[in-house]
Amino acid sequence: DDFYIEYIDIDEDESTFSSSSAELFFESNSTKKIVYAGLYWTGTYKYNSGEQLKEDKFTAVDAARENINSVKLKLPNQAEYTSISGTVIFDGLNSAEHKDAAPYVVYADITDNVSALSNASGVYTLANIRATQGTLKGGVASGWQIFIVYEDNSKPKKNIITYDGFSEIASASVNLNFTGFQTVAQGQVKAQVAVAALDGDYKVAGDKVSVKSSQTKDFVALTNKIREPDNVL
């Protein structure tokens, strides 16, 4: 909320706004088969635009709020966008606790779109992700993620589970209980966990994700190759 925020729009298409892209590449001789693709988009969106009048006092410039559950998706080697409608997982505008920033999360199953590609490698572009422009209490952020599951007959079998939801993490930690997680009956269990965070400032430490089971006493911090354990989000 210290900065005036505007949309990033990389696609040079005047009919879209708030566009950004990401790349996915498989090996050239890959025989991987896409079996699931889940698209998530999110943002803080109380109204179209706002301004700060004084410390901790924000007001709308354009008080309208458009539909949040529709975006445009351009898949690798496609020239045109496809309209995607999703299911709202959470909308903070309807919550007294979250209405100041009004964060939301929307999900769409795009398995059919991705699996129909002759080659899933390439650039994925998403456009028209709604967020407040200008200033907003708590700051403005938006983004998206595609979660892809593929088959590879040369690799060991894996059990892959996704969980949808939304939790605000501020000064206090939040505990999330997972059920339905199954492991092999015998042998060593190796697990990888992927999470998505809205905001999660790169230069602000303290964003940890830790895991424990019902049979262990202490939490173990999750790490990756590019972020420190105390700033993993």
Secondary structure as UniProt FT lines:
FT   TURN            14..15
FT   STRAND          19..24
FT   TURN            28..29
FT   STRAND          33..44
FT   STRAND          49..54
FT   TURN            55..56
FT   STRAND          57..62
FT   STRAND          70..74
FT   TURN            76..77
FT   STRAND          82..85
FT   STRAND          87..91
FT   HELIX           92..94
FT   TURN            96..101
FT   STRAND          103..109
FT   HELIX           111..115
FT   STRAND          122..127
FT   STRAND          133..134
FT   TURN            137..138
FT   STRAND          142..151
FT   TURN            153..154
FT   TURN            202..203
FT   STRAND          210..211
FT   TURN            214..215
FT   STRAND          220..221
FT   TURN            229..230
//
